[in-house]
Amino acid sequence: MPQGQRIYGFMSTTCACDACQEKCEFVSGMVSPQDMLRWQRALKEGFDAWAMYHLAASPGAIVLQNGQTRRIHTVVMARRQDTGACVMFLPSRRCGMHEDAPYGCSHFDCTMDLHEGTQRSYAALVDIDLDWATNGPYSQLWTQLQALGKTVEAPEVARQRLRHP
């Protein structure tokens, strides 16, 4: 994704400080339906194999709806078996797909306040929830990843390991 990309009305961020890189070590970046479409167009028939290696099913975000909490299952970047870091996080502490990173990586950083982060998350989660309601390609991919055991822990569990929450 070229720098300065706008998704859901928000511009991508550029911070790559230690606190932002730490998230690459412990927390999986959320993939949006728009990311999936962009990658499917770019990879064409190679997308399915790429997705099975690079993506995982997450229990997802906890949301409040009508006074009840529930989860919106999300597709995220997979984690390395050996270190637990994102599969795209290189030993050089750089992202191997920085220019085409998913929304949950490219549009969030440690400099934004809770309100900004919540607005950005909400925009993608609405899109993801709509896909689930219509049994769209995003939810179908999540179901396939989950059935194959390609899963990660819940984001709130992963975030507990962060030194810079």
C-alpha positions in Angstrom: 0.0 0.0 0.0 1.6 3.3 -1.0 2.2 5.6 1.9 -0.6 8.1 2.4 -3.3 5.5 1.6 -6.8 6.4 2.8 -9.0 3.5 4.0 -12.4 4.0 5.7 -11.7 7.7 5.6 -8.4 7.5 7.6 -4.9 8.1 6.3 -2.2 5.5 7.0 0.4 6.3 9.6 4.1 6.4 9.4 5.5 5.8 13.0 8.0 3.0 13.3 9.3 3.6 16.8 10.2 0.8 19.2 6.7 0.9 20.8 5.1 0.4 17.4 7.5 -2.4 16.4 6.8 -4.1 19.7 3.3 -4.7 18.6 4.7 -6.6 15.6 6.3 -9.0 18.1 3.2 -9.8 20.1 -0.1 -8.6 18.6 -1.5 -9.7 15.2 -2.5 -6.9 12.9 -6.2 -6.9 11.9 -6.9 -7.5 8.2 -9.9 -5.6 6.8 -12.2 -6.7 3.9 -10.6 -4.0 1.8 -7.1 -5.5 2.5 -8.4 -8.9 1.3 -9.8 -7.5 -1.9 -6.5 -5.6 -2.6 -4.4 -8.7 -2.0 -6.8 -10.9 -4.1 -6.5 -8.5 -7.0 -2.7 -8.4 -6.8 -2.1 -12.1 -6.2 -5.0 -13.4 -8.3 -5.0 -17.2 -8.2 -2.1 -17.3 -5.8 -4.1 -15.5 -3.0 -5.5 -18.7 -1.4 -2.1 -20.3 -0.8 -0.7 -17.0 0.4 -3.6 -16.5 2.8 -3.2 -20.0 4.3 0.4 -19.3 5.2 0.2 -15.6 6.1 -3.2 -15.1 7.7 -4.9 -16.5 10.8 -8.3 -16.5 12.5 -8.6 -14.4 15.7 -11.4 -14.5 18.2 -11.5 -10.8 17.4 -12.7 -7.6 18.9 -15.0 -7.4 21.9 -17.8 -5.0 21.1 -20.9 -3.8 23.0 -24.2 -4.0 21.2 -27.6 -3.4 22.8 -26.0 -3.6 26.3 -24.5 -7.0 25.5 -20.8 -7.8 24.7 -20.0 -10.0 21.8 -17.0 -10.7 19.6 -16.5 -9.9 15.9 -14.2 -12.6 14.6 -11.3 -11.1 12.6 -8.7 -12.3 10.2 -5.2 -11.2 11.2 -1.6 -11.7 10.2 -0.3 -15.1 11.3 2.4 -15.5 13.9 5.8 -17.3 13.7 5.9 -20.6 15.5 9.4 -19.9 16.9 9.1 -16.3 18.1 5.4 -15.5 18.1 6.1 -12.4 16.0 4.1 -11.5 12.9 5.1 -13.7 10.0 6.1 -10.5 8.1 8.3 -9.0 10.9 11.8 -9.4 9.7 14.9 -10.0 11.9 15.9 -6.4 10.9 12.9 -5.3 12.9 11.1 -4.1 9.7 7.9 -5.2 8.1 8.3 -7.4 5.1 5.2 -6.0 3.6 5.2 -2.5 4.9 4.1 -0.9 1.6 1.1 -3.3 1.5 0.5 -3.9 5.2 -3.1 -4.6 6.5 -5.3 -1.9 7.9 -4.7 -3.0 11.5 -0.9 -2.3 11.0 -0.8 0.6 8.5 -3.5 2.8 10.0 -2.6 2.6 13.7 0.4 3.6 15.8 1.3 4.4 19.4 0.9 8.2 18.9 -2.9 8.2 18.5 -5.1 8.5 21.5 -7.8 6.0 22.5 -10.6 8.0 20.8 -8.8 8.0 17.4 -7.9 4.3 17.7 -11.5 3.4 18.6 -12.8 5.4 15.6 -10.4 3.6 13.3 -11.2 0.2 14.7 -14.9 0.8 14.6 -14.8 1.7 10.9 -13.2 -1.6 9.9 -15.3 -3.7 12.4 -18.5 -2.4 10.8 -17.3 -3.6 7.4 -16.2 -7.0 8.9 -19.5 -7.4 10.8 -21.4 -6.7 7.5 -19.4 -9.4 5.8 -20.3 -11.9 8.6 -24.0 -11.0 8.3 -23.9 -11.8 4.6 -21.6 -14.8 4.7 -19.1 -12.9 2.6 -15.6 -13.8 1.5 -14.0 -12.5 4.7 -16.1 -14.6 7.1 -15.6 -17.6 4.7 -11.8 -17.2 4.9 -11.9 -16.9 8.7 -14.0 -20.1 8.9 -11.5 -21.9 6.7 -8.5 -20.7 8.7 -10.2 -21.7 12.0 -11.1 -25.1 10.7 -7.4 -25.7 9.7 -6.2 -24.7 13.1 -4.6 -21.5 11.8 -5.6 -19.4 14.8 -4.1 -16.8 17.2 -5.0 -15.9 20.7 -7.4 -13.1 21.6 -6.0 -9.6 21.1 -6.5 -8.7 24.7 -4.4 -11.7 25.8 -1.6 -10.8 23.3 -1.6 -7.1 24.4 -0.8 -8.2 28.0 2.8 -9.0 26.9 3.4 -5.4 25.6 5.9 -3.3 27.5 4.4 -0.2 25.8 0.6 -0.8 26.0 
